[in-house]
């Protein structure tokens, strides 16, 4: 299977690297070619536009930043649909909206093309180590046929149903992530003000019932003053906004998610840390001390 891939950011680079390690032929496109240099050095081949990527590959994966970025790759005279062919599979691994996922699937069907939505969880660590969790929506047969591809990048893959259901599952994931990020932040703020050794706090809490992925992976980065993005603060804010829009459609109130959105809006829009990692949330407190 020949694979095309659009998006060579933090997450995409990890996924592409693991696909290459698994023996797949991978062609790549990114808005800025220089950002693809890491995977080009590993053996990926450059293609100049999404249309050509679709024409030349059995599967094309997109992993970009925002829903509008997804649209830009799929539509237009140079987009994926312009080069797609009957029987092909396109898979969007961007965290996007369920509505757009359904729209892409319907547009693909008109050309005999299957479009899956398959957002991921696991951050830069999961992308690098090939241990991502993938949440899939769309055609079941296509999903099953991609098992070797998923095996190269993920330790857990689940199909949740028709188009858009993968994105709904990712929204549930992001709601949980928001809660653990707020909990981790307040834990460390409290522990520091109480005079506790923060390293000992992390070791102890991660050995008990308070253990969680954010505390284990982002806590040490905070202590090391490392706020580089494993996952961008601006992207979590985008996800929280999507989740709350979907919650309104479902007629449910999510107060914790609303608070998380407000805090990340403060971090991104007021403190201008949009390109920092999500763990930079703690700066809202530590910058004041």
C-alpha positions as CSV (number, residue, x, y, z in Angstrom):
1,X,0.0,0.0,0.0
2,X,1.3,3.4,-1.0
3,X,0.6,6.1,1.5
4,X,0.3,9.9,1.0
5,X,0.5,12.1,4.1
6,X,-0.4,15.7,4.6
7,X,0.9,17.5,7.7
8,X,4.4,17.2,9.1
9,X,4.0,18.8,12.4
10,X,4.9,17.4,15.8
11,X,2.3,14.6,15.5
12,X,2.6,13.9,11.8
13,X,6.3,13.6,11.9
14,X,6.1,10.9,14.5
15,X,3.4,9.0,12.6
16,X,5.2,9.2,9.2
17,X,8.4,8.0,10.9
18,X,6.7,4.9,12.2
19,X,5.1,4.2,8.8
20,X,8.5,4.4,7.2
21,X,9.9,2.0,9.8
22,X,7.1,-0.4,9.1
23,X,8.2,-0.5,5.4
24,X,5.5,1.6,3.8
25,X,6.2,3.9,0.9
26,X,5.2,7.4,2.0
27,X,4.9,10.6,0.0
28,X,4.3,13.8,1.9
29,X,3.0,17.3,1.4
30,X,3.1,20.2,3.8
31,X,2.4,23.9,3.3
32,X,6.0,24.6,4.3
33,X,8.4,22.1,2.7
34,X,11.2,22.9,5.3
35,X,9.0,21.5,8.0
36,X,9.0,18.2,6.2
37,X,12.7,17.9,6.1
38,X,13.0,15.4,9.0
39,X,10.8,12.8,7.3
40,X,12.4,13.5,3.9
41,X,15.7,12.7,5.4
42,X,14.2,9.4,6.6
43,X,13.1,8.4,3.2
44,X,9.7,10.0,2.6
45,X,9.2,11.6,-0.9
46,X,8.0,15.1,-1.5
47,X,5.0,15.9,-3.6
48,X,4.0,19.4,-4.6
49,X,0.3,19.4,-4.0
50,X,-2.6,17.4,-2.5
51,X,-4.1,16.6,-5.9
52,X,-0.9,14.8,-7.0
53,X,-0.7,13.0,-3.7
54,X,-4.2,11.6,-4.2
55,X,-3.4,10.6,-7.8
56,X,-0.3,8.6,-6.8
57,X,-1.3,6.8,-3.5
58,X,-3.8,4.1,-2.3
59,X,-4.4,5.9,1.0
60,X,-3.9,9.5,1.8
61,X,-3.8,10.6,5.5
62,X,-4.3,14.2,6.6
63,X,-3.2,15.5,10.0
64,X,-3.3,19.3,10.1
65,X,-4.3,21.9,12.6
66,X,-7.9,23.2,12.2
67,X,-11.1,22.3,10.3
68,X,-10.4,25.1,7.8
69,X,-7.0,23.5,7.1
70,X,-8.7,20.2,6.5
71,X,-11.1,21.8,4.0
72,X,-8.1,23.5,2.2
73,X,-6.5,20.1,1.6
74,X,-9.6,18.3,0.4
75,X,-11.3,20.9,-1.8
76,X,-10.3,23.1,-4.7
77,X,-8.6,22.4,-8.0
78,X,-5.4,21.3,-6.2
79,X,-7.2,19.4,-3.4
80,X,-7.4,15.7,-2.7
81,X,-10.8,15.3,-4.2
82,X,-9.5,16.7,-7.5
83,X,-7.1,13.8,-7.7
84,X,-9.0,11.1,-5.9
85,X,-10.1,7.9,-7.7
86,X,-12.7,5.2,-7.3
87,X,-12.0,2.8,-4.5
88,X,-9.4,5.0,-2.8
89,X,-9.4,5.7,0.9
90,X,-8.7,9.1,2.4
91,X,-8.4,9.4,6.2
92,X,-8.5,12.6,8.2
93,X,-6.6,12.2,11.5
94,X,-7.0,15.9,12.4
95,X,-9.1,16.6,15.5
96,X,-12.0,18.4,13.7
97,X,-15.8,18.6,13.8
98,X,-18.2,15.7,13.4
99,X,-20.1,17.8,10.9
100,X,-17.1,18.3,8.6
101,X,-16.3,14.5,8.9
102,X,-19.8,13.7,7.7
103,X,-19.5,16.3,4.9
104,X,-16.2,14.8,3.7
105,X,-17.6,11.3,3.7
106,X,-20.6,12.3,1.6
107,X,-18.4,14.2,-0.8
108,X,-16.2,11.2,-1.2
109,X,-19.0,8.9,-1.9
110,X,-20.0,10.9,-5.0
111,X,-16.6,9.9,-6.4
112,X,-16.5,6.4,-5.1
113,X,-14.0,7.4,-2.5
114,X,-14.2,6.4,1.2
115,X,-13.3,9.1,3.7
116,X,-12.7,8.0,7.3
117,X,-12.3,10.3,10.3
118,X,-9.7,9.0,12.7
119,X,-8.5,11.5,15.3
120,X,-5.8,10.3,17.7
121,X,-4.8,10.7,21.4
122,X,-1.4,10.2,22.9
123,X,0.4,13.4,22.2
124,X,4.0,13.6,20.8
125,X,5.1,10.7,23.0
126,X,2.5,8.4,21.4
127,X,3.2,9.6,17.9
128,X,6.9,9.1,18.4
129,X,6.6,5.7,20.0
130,X,3.8,4.3,17.8
131,X,1.4,3.9,20.7
132,X,-1.3,6.3,19.7
133,X,-5.0,5.7,20.4
134,X,-7.1,6.1,17.3
135,X,-10.8,6.8,17.2
136,X,-12.4,5.9,13.9
137,X,-15.7,6.8,12.2
138,X,-16.7,5.6,8.8
139,X,-16.9,2.6,6.5
140,X,-16.2,-0.7,8.4
141,X,-14.6,-2.6,5.6
142,X,-12.2,0.3,4.9
143,X,-11.4,0.4,8.6
144,X,-10.5,-3.3,8.7
145,X,-8.4,-3.1,5.5
146,X,-6.2,-0.5,7.2
147,X,-5.1,-2.7,10.1
148,X,-1.5,-2.9,9.0
149,X,-1.4,0.9,8.8
150,X,-2.9,1.3,12.3
151,X,-0.5,-1.3,13.7
152,X,2.4,0.9,12.6
153,X,1.3,3.9,14.6
154,X,-1.1,2.9,17.4
155,X,-1.5,0.5,20.3
156,X,-5.3,0.9,20.4
157,X,-7.7,1.5,17.6
158,X,-11.5,1.5,17.8
159,X,-14.2,2.2,15.3
160,X,-17.2,3.9,16.9
161,X,-19.6,3.9,13.9
162,X,-20.5,6.0,10.9
163,X,-18.7,9.1,9.7
164,X,-18.3,11.7,12.4
165,X,-18.4,9.2,15.3
166,X,-14.6,9.1,15.6
167,X,-14.6,12.9,16.0
168,X,-17.3,12.6,18.7
169,X,-15.1,10.1,20.5
170,X,-12.2,12.5,20.3
171,X,-14.4,15.2,21.9
172,X,-15.1,12.9,24.8
173,X,-11.3,12.4,25.1
174,X,-10.6,16.1,25.0
175,X,-13.2,16.8,27.7
176,X,-11.3,14.3,30.0
177,X,-7.9,15.8,29.0
178,X,-9.1,19.2,30.0
179,X,-10.2,18.0,33.4
180,X,-6.9,16.3,34.1
181,X,-4.9,19.3,32.9
182,X,-6.8,21.6,35.3
183,X,-6.4,19.0,38.1
184,X,-2.6,18.7,37.5
185,X,-2.2,22.4,37.4
186,X,-4.0,23.1,40.6
187,X,-2.2,20.2,42.3
188,X,1.2,21.6,41.5
189,X,0.1,25.2,42.4
190,X,-1.2,24.0,45.8
191,X,1.8,21.7,46.5
192,X,4.3,24.5,45.8
193,X,2.5,27.0,47.9
194,X,2.3,24.5,50.8
195,X,6.1,24.0,50.6
196,X,6.1,20.4,49.3
197,X,8.9,19.0,47.2
198,X,7.2,18.9,43.8
199,X,9.3,16.0,42.5
200,X,8.3,13.9,45.5
201,X,4.7,14.9,44.9
202,X,4.8,13.7,41.3
203,X,6.4,10.4,42.3
204,X,3.9,9.8,45.1
205,X,0.7,10.8,43.3
206,X,1.7,8.8,40.2
207,X,1.9,5.7,42.4
208,X,-1.6,6.1,43.8
209,X,-5.2,6.7,42.7
210,X,-4.4,10.3,41.5
211,X,-2.2,8.9,38.7
212,X,-3.1,10.1,35.2
213,X,-1.4,10.6,31.8
214,X,-1.1,14.3,32.2
215,X,0.5,14.2,35.6
216,X,2.9,11.5,34.5
217,X,3.9,13.0,31.2
218,X,3.5,16.8,31.6
219,X,4.3,17.1,35.4
220,X,8.0,16.4,34.9
221,X,8.1,18.8,31.9
222,X,6.7,21.6,34.1
223,X,9.3,20.9,36.8
224,X,12.0,21.0,34.1
225,X,10.6,24.4,32.9
226,X,9.9,22.7,29.6
227,X,6.9,24.2,27.9
228,X,7.6,23.0,24.3
229,X,4.5,21.6,22.7
230,X,3.8,17.9,22.8
231,X,0.3,19.3,22.0
232,X,-0.2,22.9,21.3
233,X,-2.3,25.0,23.7
234,X,-4.0,26.7,20.7
235,X,-5.1,23.3,19.5
236,X,-6.6,22.2,22.8
237,X,-8.5,25.5,22.9
238,X,-9.8,24.7,19.4
239,X,-10.9,21.3,20.5
240,X,-12.7,22.6,23.6
241,X,-14.6,25.1,21.5
242,X,-15.7,22.3,19.2
243,X,-16.7,20.1,22.2
244,X,-18.8,22.9,23.6
245,X,-20.5,23.5,20.3
246,X,-21.4,19.8,20.0
247,X,-22.5,19.9,23.7
248,X,-25.0,22.7,22.8
249,X,-26.3,20.6,19.9
250,X,-26.8,17.7,22.4
251,X,-28.5,20.1,24.9
252,X,-26.0,19.3,27.7
253,X,-24.1,21.6,30.1
254,X,-20.4,21.0,30.6
255,X,-19.3,23.5,33.3
256,X,-15.8,22.1,33.8
257,X,-15.2,22.2,30.0
258,X,-16.4,25.8,29.9
259,X,-14.0,26.7,32.6
260,X,-11.1,25.0,30.8
261,X,-12.0,26.9,27.6
262,X,-11.9,30.2,29.6
263,X,-8.5,29.4,31.1
264,X,-7.0,28.3,27.8
265,X,-8.5,31.4,26.1
266,X,-6.7,33.5,28.7
267,X,-3.4,31.6,28.1
268,X,-3.7,31.8,24.3
269,X,-5.4,35.1,23.7
270,X,-4.2,37.2,26.6
271,X,-0.8,35.8,27.5
272,X,0.1,34.9,23.9
273,X,1.3,31.4,24.6
274,X,-0.7,29.8,21.8
275,X,2.4,27.9,20.6
276,X,3.3,26.6,24.0
277,X,2.4,23.1,25.1
278,X,-0.8,22.6,27.0
279,X,1.2,22.3,30.3
280,X,1.9,26.0,30.0
281,X,-1.5,26.5,31.7
282,X,0.3,26.6,35.0
283,X,1.9,29.9,33.9
284,X,-1.4,31.6,34.6
285,X,-0.5,31.1,38.3
286,X,3.3,31.0,38.3
287,X,3.7,34.2,36.3
288,X,1.9,36.0,39.2
289,X,4.3,34.7,41.9
